Amino acid sequence: MFTPALPSFLFMLADDIGWADFSYNNGTAQTPNIDKWATKTAGSIVFQDFHSGGTVCSPTRATVLTGRNHFRDCVDHVYGCSDMTQCPHLDFEFAPMHTFTVGDAVRSFSTEEYGDKDGAYFAGKWHLGSFYKDAARYGGVVSSPLSHGGFTKMNATVEVAPTATSNCMCKAEWNDLCDFGHNHEPTHCKPEGECCFNYWWDDPLAPHGVTNLTWPTPPDDSLYLADAFSRYLKERSAQKKPFLAQISFHNCHKPFIGSKKVKESCAKGETCRPPLNGEEPYTDEELDYYACLIELDNAVGLILNALKRYGYYDNTMTWFTTDNGPEMVCRPTGICKNANKNPQRPIEAPGSAGPLRGRKRDIYEGGHRVPGIVSFPSQVKSSSSTVLSWETVTTMDFLPTIMEVLNVERPLEQRSWAFDGRSILPLLRNATTGFKWADTEEGPRSVGYQFYDTTLNKSKGWGYRFGRWKYVEGSMSCLHPDCQKPQLYDLDSDIGERVDLSSKYPDILEDLQLKFQKWHESVMKSRREESKCRKTELMLPQSLISMSEKE
């Protein structure tokens, strides 16, 4: 068996899944492969304070690639296009000055080992712009895994795709294969009515420089991605070379659809925890969601087995997380109606953030504190197969960790650019020693959050994390005056953000407001001077203007 001397890097990104959705964290659906990998396999660490770099899809995806907050590289919102053929004119701005990425990092170490046509592979949901190399002809901008991600090989959808029979609407003769699940019809089609969700890859001889699948995808989209990666890995091992790969699953973004067999098994209580006594049976929508999680778990298991089968597992740094919390905000305060009785089964929509306040799009923890598992057996030395960490880690940390592993730097012209991520290699190498960020020269982790754009609007919200403390002002779910004012939470004692301590510790609140303001100004400077984004104006609300006047 081939055993690579150089490390490989794999980032698995799921979609719209809550912090408490997998069964290792008390989820309803049974996810045995993820559970075993997370809690019973040496070399793995479960990070319970893991965060997506954004509160929605496209922003988080940018942070994985660049190690920077997405606003720095002009990604303010989401890219809206299901069918690449119908929207080549869309002008989505991402890293117009070509910010250094994960693909650039491995190639800067060795073009011979990682820089060939198969060295850096992207699969699944891209959601950061157009694949068309001639997009400018239509008024758009090319922004593909190859042009802006640093990858050399792709098998990708441009945006969202159903988790079952993904491309069944691309040809009339495939329509009978469609499984729309509880939706009973195609949904999430952008532009309206254009429902061809297809996979694309590089083809210099094809129109626009890309081509797409000419056969229907299988019923289980996650299985398609796992199989494609396994075949890629087999070829890579035959070349005796390391790799960089990102697999971005569609599970479990809308439209999430589970197979009939898995749904039936869940409903019977064979693969899902039954409803509590007195509760109604699971709805068809819930069964689709839980089946979607179970199918994702199967795909992750196949990928991990492929890493082991081809000799890569021990020396591959593998990350698994999701791009934000579960779908559907809980208004008017971010606390779901069933939160105190049964947080695992929200009334508003499937997907559980457990005890956390907020969901997708929220500044509250449920919007961005997500499942996080990292394995790197050659570096994580532990006598125990269960390693749990409550140190803060984010998707922005993937790139700086690769850079430390390979001992590479950003290009000279970008070394002064802002960098939000930190290498977590010290956490991995000191998994059982009680290592804490607070004990390092850089000090406690600090992370700023906003939703949708850089304009500070309380209907969208903003916030700042510094160690145990978190400042929040407004959020997408917030319609109540109490959550629109400046709030302060101690996450060490109040992970659910229920007790506002702003009046008890006004000095700490003011300090975090000032830290947020400086961070926000830094972001705006990055937009003006580094990425040169088109939108660069700075707008502060009165609450932060008053902070500025105190400096």
C-alpha positions as CSV (number, residue, x, y, z in Angstrom):
1,M,0.0,0.0,0.0
2,F,1.2,3.5,-0.9
3,T,2.0,5.6,2.2
4,P,2.6,9.2,1.3
5,A,5.6,11.0,2.9
6,L,4.0,14.4,2.4
7,P,0.7,15.4,4.1
8,S,-2.6,15.6,2.3
9,F,-5.5,18.0,3.2
10,L,-9.2,17.3,3.0
11,F,-12.1,19.7,3.9
12,M,-15.6,18.3,4.0
13,L,-18.3,20.9,4.2
14,A,-21.9,20.0,4.8
15,D,-24.8,22.5,4.5
16,D,-27.4,24.0,6.8
17,I,-26.9,21.5,9.6
18,G,-27.2,22.4,13.3
19,W,-24.7,22.1,16.1
20,A,-26.8,19.3,17.7
21,D,-27.9,17.4,14.6
22,F,-25.4,14.5,14.7
23,S,-26.0,11.7,17.2
24,Y,-22.6,12.3,18.9
25,N,-24.2,15.6,20.0
26,N,-27.6,14.2,20.9
27,G,-29.1,14.4,17.4
28,T,-32.3,12.6,16.4
29,A,-30.9,10.9,13.3
30,Q,-28.3,8.1,14.0
31,T,-25.0,9.0,12.3
32,P,-22.7,6.0,13.3
33,N,-19.9,6.7,10.9
34,I,-19.4,10.3,12.0
35,D,-19.9,9.3,15.7
36,K,-17.2,6.6,15.5
37,W,-14.8,8.9,13.7
38,A,-15.4,11.8,16.1
39,T,-15.4,9.9,19.4
40,K,-13.9,6.5,19.1
41,T,-11.1,6.9,16.6
42,A,-7.5,7.9,17.7
43,G,-6.3,11.0,16.0
44,S,-9.6,12.8,15.9
45,I,-10.7,15.9,17.9
46,V,-14.3,17.1,18.4
47,F,-14.4,20.9,18.6
48,Q,-17.5,22.0,20.5
49,D,-16.7,25.7,19.9
50,F,-16.3,25.4,16.2
51,H,-17.7,28.2,14.0
52,S,-18.5,28.8,10.4
53,G,-16.8,32.0,9.1
54,G,-20.2,33.4,8.0
55,T,-23.8,32.9,8.9
56,V,-24.8,31.8,5.3
57,C,-23.5,29.8,2.4
58,S,-21.3,31.8,0.1
59,P,-19.6,33.8,2.9
60,T,-18.4,30.8,4.8
61,R,-17.1,29.1,1.6
62,A,-14.9,32.1,1.0
63,T,-13.4,31.9,4.5
64,V,-12.4,28.2,4.0
65,L,-10.3,29.2,1.0
66,T,-8.7,32.5,2.1
67,G,-8.4,32.3,5.9
68,R,-10.0,35.8,6.0
69,N,-13.4,37.1,6.9
70,H,-15.5,37.0,3.7
71,F,-16.2,40.7,3.7
72,R,-12.5,41.4,3.2
73,D,-12.8,39.7,-0.2
74,C,-16.0,41.3,-1.3
75,V,-18.4,38.4,-0.5
76,D,-21.3,40.2,1.2
77,H,-24.2,37.8,0.4
78,V,-25.0,34.7,-1.6
79,Y,-24.6,33.9,-5.3
80,G,-28.0,33.2,-6.8
81,C,-27.9,30.8,-9.8
82,S,-29.0,27.2,-10.1
83,D,-28.4,26.7,-13.8
84,M,-25.1,28.0,-15.1
85,T,-26.5,28.3,-18.7
86,Q,-29.2,30.7,-17.5
87,C,-27.1,33.3,-15.7
88,P,-23.6,33.9,-17.2
89,H,-24.4,37.6,-16.8
90,L,-24.4,37.5,-13.0
91,D,-21.6,39.7,-11.6
92,F,-20.6,38.2,-8.3
93,E,-17.5,39.7,-6.7
94,F,-15.1,37.4,-4.9
95,A,-11.4,38.1,-4.4
96,P,-11.0,40.3,-7.5
97,M,-7.3,40.8,-6.6
98,H,-6.9,37.0,-6.3
99,T,-6.4,36.6,-2.6
100,F,-4.0,33.7,-1.6
101,T,-6.0,30.5,-1.1
102,V,-5.5,26.9,0.0
103,G,-4.7,25.8,-3.5
104,D,-2.0,28.4,-3.8
105,A,-0.6,27.3,-0.4
106,V,0.0,23.7,-1.5
107,R,1.4,24.7,-4.9
108,S,3.8,27.2,-3.3
109,F,5.2,24.3,-1.3
110,S,5.7,22.0,-4.4
111,T,4.3,22.4,-7.8
112,E,5.6,18.9,-8.6
113,E,3.7,17.2,-5.8
114,Y,0.5,19.3,-5.6
115,G,0.5,21.5,-8.7
116,D,-0.3,19.0,-11.5
117,K,-3.7,18.8,-13.1
118,D,-5.1,16.5,-10.4
119,G,-3.3,17.9,-7.3
120,A,-6.0,20.1,-5.9
121,Y,-9.6,18.8,-6.3
122,F,-12.9,20.6,-5.7
123,A,-16.2,18.7,-5.6
124,G,-19.8,19.7,-4.9
125,K,-21.3,23.1,-4.2
126,W,-19.2,26.1,-5.2
127,H,-21.5,29.0,-4.7
128,L,-18.9,31.7,-5.3
129,G,-19.5,32.7,-8.9
130,S,-19.6,31.8,-12.5
131,F,-17.8,28.8,-14.1
132,Y,-17.8,30.3,-17.6
133,K,-14.3,31.4,-18.6
134,D,-15.9,33.8,-21.0
135,A,-18.4,35.3,-18.5
136,A,-17.2,38.8,-19.3
137,R,-18.8,38.5,-22.8
138,Y,-22.2,38.4,-21.0
139,G,-21.4,41.1,-18.5
140,G,-20.5,38.6,-15.7
141,V,-17.2,37.7,-14.0
142,V,-15.6,34.3,-13.9
143,S,-15.1,33.0,-10.4
144,S,-14.7,29.3,-10.4
145,P,-12.8,26.8,-8.2
146,L,-10.0,26.9,-10.9
147,S,-9.8,30.6,-11.4
148,H,-10.3,31.8,-7.8
149,G,-10.0,28.7,-5.5
150,G,-6.6,27.6,-6.5
151,F,-7.9,24.2,-7.5
152,T,-6.7,22.3,-10.6
153,K,-9.6,19.9,-11.0
154,M,-13.3,20.3,-10.3
155,N,-16.6,18.4,-10.4
156,A,-18.9,21.1,-9.1
157,T,-22.4,22.6,-9.0
158,V,-22.6,26.4,-9.3
159,E,-24.9,26.7,-6.4
160,V,-27.6,24.7,-4.5
161,A,-28.7,21.3,-5.8
162,P,-31.3,18.9,-4.4
163,T,-29.9,16.1,-2.3
164,A,-31.7,13.5,-4.5
165,T,-31.8,13.1,-8.3
166,S,-30.0,16.5,-8.5
167,N,-29.9,17.0,-12.3
168,C,-33.2,15.2,-13.2
169,M,-34.7,18.4,-14.6
170,C,-31.8,19.0,-17.1
171,K,-33.3,16.8,-19.8
172,A,-36.9,16.0,-20.5
173,E,-36.2,12.3,-20.7
174,W,-34.8,12.4,-17.2
175,N,-37.8,14.1,-15.6
176,D,-39.5,10.8,-14.7
177,L,-36.5,10.1,-12.4
178,C,-37.2,13.1,-10.3
179,D,-37.8,12.7,-6.6
180,F,-39.0,15.9,-5.0
181,G,-39.7,14.5,-1.6
182,H,-42.0,16.4,0.7
183,N,-41.9,19.4,-1.7
184,H,-43.7,17.4,-4.4
185,E,-42.3,19.8,-7.0
186,P,-38.9,21.4,-7.9
187,T,-37.9,24.2,-5.6
188,H,-35.0,26.7,-5.1
189,C,-34.8,27.3,-8.8
190,K,-32.9,30.4,-9.8
191,P,-33.8,32.1,-12.1
192,E,-37.4,31.2,-11.4
193,G,-38.4,28.0,-13.4
194,E,-34.8,27.1,-14.3
195,C,-34.3,23.9,-12.4
196,C,-31.3,22.2,-14.0
197,F,-28.9,21.6,-11.2
198,N,-25.9,20.0,-12.9
199,Y,-22.3,19.2,-12.2
200,W,-19.6,20.9,-14.3
201,W,-15.9,20.4,-14.9
202,D,-13.0,22.0,-16.8
203,D,-12.9,21.3,-20.6
204,P,-10.8,23.6,-22.7
205,L,-12.4,22.3,-25.9
206,A,-16.0,23.0,-24.8
207,P,-17.9,26.2,-25.2
208,H,-17.1,28.6,-22.2
209,G,-14.3,26.2,-21.2
210,V,-16.5,23.9,-19.1
211,T,-18.7,21.0,-19.7
212,N,-21.4,19.2,-17.6
213,L,-22.9,15.8,-16.9
214,T,-24.7,14.2,-19.8
215,W,-26.2,11.4,-17.7
216,P,-28.5,11.6,-14.6
217,T,-27.0,11.7,-11.1
218,P,-28.0,8.9,-8.8
219,P,-30.8,9.2,-6.2
220,D,-28.4,10.0,-3.4
221,D,-26.3,13.1,-4.3
222,S,-23.9,12.6,-1.3
223,L,-23.2,9.1,-2.6
224,Y,-22.3,10.5,-6.0
225,L,-19.7,12.9,-4.4
226,A,-18.3,10.1,-2.2
227,D,-17.9,7.8,-5.1
228,A,-16.3,10.5,-7.3
229,F,-13.8,11.3,-4.5
230,S,-13.0,7.6,-4.0
231,R,-12.2,7.2,-7.7
232,Y,-10.1,10.4,-7.6
233,L,-8.2,9.0,-4.6
234,K,-7.5,5.7,-6.4
235,E,-6.0,7.6,-9.3
236,R,-4.0,9.8,-7.0
237,S,-2.5,6.9,-5.1
238,A,-1.5,5.3,-8.4
239,Q,0.5,8.5,-9.0
240,K,2.0,8.2,-5.5
241,K,1.3,11.8,-4.8
242,P,-0.4,13.8,-1.9
243,F,-3.5,15.9,-2.5
244,L,-5.6,18.8,-1.5
245,A,-9.4,18.4,-1.8
246,Q,-12.6,20.1,-0.7
247,I,-15.9,18.2,-0.8
248,S,-18.9,20.5,-0.4
249,F,-22.0,18.4,0.1
250,H,-25.5,19.7,-0.6
251,N,-26.8,17.9,2.4
252,C,-28.9,19.3,4.0
253,H,-29.7,22.6,2.3
254,K,-33.2,23.0,0.8
255,P,-34.4,21.1,-1.1
256,F,-33.3,18.2,1.2
257,I,-34.8,14.9,0.1
258,G,-34.2,11.5,1.6
259,S,-34.6,8.1,-0.1
260,K,-37.9,6.2,0.7
261,K,-36.1,3.3,2.3
262,V,-34.1,5.5,4.7
263,K,-37.2,7.6,5.6
264,E,-39.1,4.4,6.4
265,S,-36.3,3.1,8.6
266,C,-36.2,6.4,10.5
267,A,-40.0,6.5,10.9
268,K,-39.9,3.0,12.5
269,G,-37.3,4.1,15.0
270,E,-34.6,1.9,13.5
271,T,-32.2,4.8,12.5
272,C,-33.8,7.7,14.4
273,R,-34.7,8.4,18.0
274,P,-38.5,8.1,18.2
275,P,-40.6,11.2,19.0
276,L,-41.1,11.9,22.7
277,N,-44.1,10.4,24.4
278,G,-47.2,12.4,23.4
279,E,-45.6,14.0,20.4
280,E,-46.9,13.6,16.9
281,P,-45.0,11.2,14.5
282,Y,-42.3,12.9,12.4
283,T,-43.6,14.8,9.4
284,D,-42.6,14.0,5.9
285,E,-40.4,17.1,5.9
286,E,-38.6,16.0,9.1
287,L,-38.1,12.5,7.7
288,D,-36.6,13.9,4.6
289,Y,-34.2,16.0,6.7
290,Y,-33.2,13.1,9.0
291,A,-32.8,10.8,6.0
292,C,-30.6,13.4,4.4
293,L,-28.4,13.4,7.5
294,I,-28.2,9.6,7.6
295,E,-27.2,9.5,3.9
296,L,-24.5,12.2,4.5
297,D,-23.2,10.0,7.3
298,N,-22.9,7.1,5.0
299,A,-21.0,9.2,2.4
300,V,-18.6,10.5,5.1
301,G,-18.0,6.9,6.1
302,L,-17.2,5.9,2.5
303,I,-14.7,8.8,2.2
304,L,-12.9,7.9,5.4
305,N,-12.7,4.3,4.3
306,A,-11.2,5.4,1.0
307,L,-8.6,7.4,2.8
308,K,-7.6,4.3,4.8
309,R,-7.9,1.9,1.8
310,Y,-5.4,3.9,-0.3
311,G,-3.0,4.7,2.5
312,Y,-3.8,8.4,3.1
313,Y,-5.7,8.5,6.3
314,D,-2.9,8.8,8.9
315,N,-1.1,11.6,7.1
316,T,-4.2,13.5,5.9
317,M,-5.5,16.5,7.9
318,T,-9.3,16.1,7.5
319,W,-11.8,18.7,8.6
320,F,-15.6,18.2,8.7
321,T,-18.1,21.0,9.5
322,T,-21.1,22.8,8.0
323,D,-21.4,26.3,6.5
324,N,-23.9,27.7,9.1
325,G,-26.7,26.7,11.4
326,P,-30.0,25.1,10.5
327,E,-32.5,26.8,8.2
328,M,-35.3,29.1,9.4
329,V,-35.0,31.9,12.0
330,C,-37.0,31.8,15.2
331,R,-38.6,35.2,15.7
332,P,-39.0,37.5,17.6
333,T,-36.0,36.8,19.8
334,G,-34.0,33.9,18.2
335,I,-35.4,31.4,20.8
336,C,-37.4,28.7,19.1
337,K,-40.9,27.9,20.5
338,N,-40.0,24.4,21.6
339,A,-36.6,25.4,23.0
340,N,-37.3,24.6,26.6
341,K,-39.4,21.5,26.1
342,N,-37.6,19.7,23.3
343,P,-34.8,21.6,21.5
344,Q,-34.0,18.6,19.3
345,R,-37.3,19.0,17.5
346,P,-38.0,22.7,16.7
347,I,-41.5,23.5,15.5
348,E,-40.3,26.1,13.0
349,A,-38.2,23.7,10.8
350,P,-36.1,20.5,11.0
351,G,-32.5,20.9,12.2
352,S,-31.4,21.4,15.8
353,A,-28.9,23.9,17.3
354,G,-29.6,22.3,20.6
355,P,-29.4,24.7,23.5
356,L,-28.0,27.5,21.3
357,R,-30.0,30.6,20.5
358,G,-30.5,31.5,16.8
359,R,-30.2,29.6,13.5
360,K,-28.9,30.3,10.0
361,R,-28.4,34.0,9.3
362,D,-28.3,34.8,13.1
363,I,-25.5,36.5,15.0
364,Y,-26.4,34.4,18.0
365,E,-24.5,31.2,18.4
366,G,-27.0,28.9,16.6
367,G,-26.2,30.8,13.4
368,H,-22.6,29.9,13.2
369,R,-21.5,27.5,16.1
370,V,-21.6,24.3,14.1
371,P,-20.3,20.7,14.3
372,G,-16.5,20.5,14.0
373,I,-14.3,17.5,13.7
374,V,-10.6,17.4,12.7
375,S,-8.5,14.3,12.4
376,F,-4.7,14.2,11.7
377,P,-3.4,11.0,13.3
378,S,0.2,11.7,12.4
379,Q,0.0,14.9,14.5
380,V,-2.7,14.2,17.1
381,K,-1.1,12.0,19.7
382,S,-3.5,10.7,22.3
383,S,-3.8,7.5,24.3
384,S,-7.6,8.1,24.3
385,S,-9.8,7.8,21.2
386,T,-12.1,10.5,22.5
387,V,-10.6,14.0,22.5
388,L,-13.0,16.9,23.1
389,S,-12.0,20.5,22.9
390,W,-13.8,23.7,23.8
391,E,-11.2,26.0,22.3
392,T,-12.6,28.3,19.6
393,V,-11.9,27.2,16.0
394,T,-13.3,28.6,12.7
395,T,-13.4,27.7,9.0
396,M,-10.9,30.6,8.6
397,D,-8.3,28.4,10.4
398,F,-7.9,25.8,7.6
399,L,-5.6,27.8,5.4
400,P,-3.2,29.0,8.2
401,T,-3.0,25.4,9.5
402,I,-2.0,24.2,6.0
403,M,0.6,27.0,5.8
404,E,2.1,26.0,9.1
405,V,2.2,22.3,8.3
406,L,4.0,23.0,5.0
407,N,5.9,26.0,6.3
408,V,4.8,28.3,3.5
409,E,3.9,32.0,3.5
410,R,1.6,34.2,1.5
411,P,3.3,36.0,-1.4
412,L,5.3,39.0,-0.6
413,E,2.7,41.4,-1.9
414,Q,0.0,40.0,0.4
415,R,1.9,39.4,3.6
416,S,0.7,42.7,5.0
417,W,-2.9,41.9,4.2
418,A,-5.2,41.2,7.1
419,F,-5.5,37.5,8.1
420,D,-8.3,36.4,10.5
421,G,-7.5,32.7,10.9
422,R,-5.0,31.0,13.1
423,S,-3.2,27.7,12.7
424,I,-4.7,25.1,14.9
425,L,-1.6,22.9,14.7
426,P,-0.8,23.7,18.4
427,L,-4.2,22.4,19.3
428,L,-3.8,19.2,17.4
429,R,-0.3,18.5,18.7
430,N,-1.3,19.3,22.3
431,A,-4.7,17.7,22.2
432,T,-4.5,16.3,25.7
433,T,-2.3,18.8,27.5
434,G,-4.9,21.5,28.2
435,F,-3.6,23.9,25.6
436,K,-5.5,27.2,25.5
437,W,-5.5,30.1,23.1
438,A,-5.5,32.4,26.1
439,D,-2.0,31.2,27.1
440,T,-0.5,32.1,23.7
441,E,1.2,35.3,22.7
442,E,-1.8,36.2,20.5
443,G,-4.2,35.7,23.4
444,P,-7.9,34.6,23.3
445,R,-9.6,34.1,20.0
446,S,-11.5,37.1,18.6
447,V,-14.1,36.9,15.8
448,G,-16.3,39.5,14.3
449,Y,-19.7,38.7,12.8
450,Q,-22.1,40.5,10.5
451,F,-24.9,39.2,8.2
452,Y,-25.5,40.1,4.5
453,D,-23.4,43.2,4.0
454,T,-21.0,45.6,5.7
455,T,-23.7,48.2,6.4
456,L,-24.4,47.9,10.1
457,N,-28.2,47.3,10.3
458,K,-29.9,46.0,13.4
459,S,-32.3,44.0,11.3
460,K,-29.3,41.9,10.2
461,G,-27.2,42.4,13.3
462,W,-23.5,42.3,14.2
463,G,-21.4,40.9,17.0
464,Y,-18.0,40.3,18.4
465,R,-16.5,37.3,20.3
466,F,-13.5,37.7,22.5
467,G,-12.6,34.7,24.6
468,R,-15.5,33.8,26.8
469,W,-17.3,37.1,26.1
470,K,-19.7,37.9,23.3
471,Y,-21.2,41.2,22.2
472,V,-24.4,41.1,20.1
473,E,-26.5,44.0,18.7
474,G,-29.4,42.9,16.5
475,S,-29.9,39.7,14.6
476,M,-31.9,38.4,11.7
477,S,-34.4,36.7,14.1
478,C,-34.6,39.7,16.4
479,L,-37.8,41.8,16.3
480,H,-38.0,42.5,20.0
481,P,-36.4,45.7,21.5
482,D,-34.5,43.6,24.1
483,C,-32.4,41.9,21.4
484,Q,-31.9,45.1,19.3
485,K,-29.9,46.9,22.1
486,P,-26.3,46.1,22.8
487,Q,-26.1,42.8,24.7
488,L,-23.2,41.0,26.5
489,Y,-23.1,37.2,27.1
490,D,-20.6,35.0,29.0
491,L,-20.5,31.9,26.8
492,D,-18.6,29.9,29.4
493,S,-21.6,29.9,31.7
494,D,-24.4,30.8,29.3
495,I,-23.9,29.0,25.9
496,G,-27.6,29.6,25.1
497,E,-27.2,33.4,25.4
498,R,-30.2,33.9,27.7
499,V,-28.7,36.2,30.4
500,D,-27.7,39.6,29.1
501,L,-24.9,40.9,31.3
502,S,-24.4,44.3,29.7
503,S,-25.7,46.3,32.7
504,K,-23.6,44.2,35.1
505,Y,-20.4,44.5,33.1
506,P,-20.6,47.8,31.1
507,D,-16.9,48.1,30.9
508,I,-16.5,44.7,29.2
509,L,-19.4,45.6,26.8
510,E,-17.7,48.9,25.9
511,D,-14.4,47.1,25.3
512,L,-16.0,44.6,23.0
513,Q,-17.8,47.4,21.1
514,L,-14.5,49.1,20.6
515,K,-12.9,45.9,19.5
516,F,-15.7,45.3,17.0
517,Q,-15.4,48.8,15.6
518,K,-11.6,48.4,15.1
519,W,-12.2,45.1,13.4
520,H,-14.9,46.5,11.2
521,E,-12.7,49.4,10.2
522,S,-10.0,46.8,9.4
523,V,-12.4,44.9,7.2
524,M,-13.3,48.1,5.3
525,K,-9.6,48.9,4.8
526,S,-9.2,45.4,3.3
527,R,-12.0,46.1,0.9
528,R,-10.5,49.4,-0.2
529,E,-6.8,48.7,-0.3
530,E,-6.4,44.9,-0.6
531,S,-9.3,43.3,-2.5
532,K,-10.4,46.7,-4.0
533,C,-14.1,45.8,-3.7
534,R,-16.6,48.0,-5.5
535,K,-18.6,48.7,-2.3
536,T,-16.3,50.3,0.3
537,E,-18.3,52.9,2.2
538,L,-18.2,52.8,6.0
539,M,-21.5,53.3,7.9
540,L,-21.7,53.1,11.7
541,P,-24.9,53.1,13.8
542,Q,-25.3,55.6,16.6
543,S,-24.3,53.1,19.3
544,L,-20.9,52.6,17.8
545,I,-20.4,56.3,16.8
546,S,-20.7,57.1,20.5
547,M,-18.0,54.5,21.3
548,S,-15.8,56.1,18.6
549,E,-16.2,59.5,20.2
550,K,-14.8,58.1,23.5
551,E,-11.5,57.1,22.0
